């Protein structure tokens, strides 16, 4: 996988937390922590978008069904 360098600025508390994860042996480097966090975020965000799209599709389907039976419900 090709990688590119990117510089970011983070609050000191985030740097301290990242360094703590490295000290506990959970990750080897700051870059590894950041890559993991970004992958996690992207996966969760994609899942959220898909769930929202599914909800919108269900509402659209229900609206279509309601419109299709509307002529039969008028007296």
Secondary structure by P-SEA (a helix, b strand, c coil): cbbbbbbbbbcaaaaaaaaaaaaacccccaaaaaaaaaaaaaaaaaaaaaaaaaaaaaaaaaaaaaaaacccccc
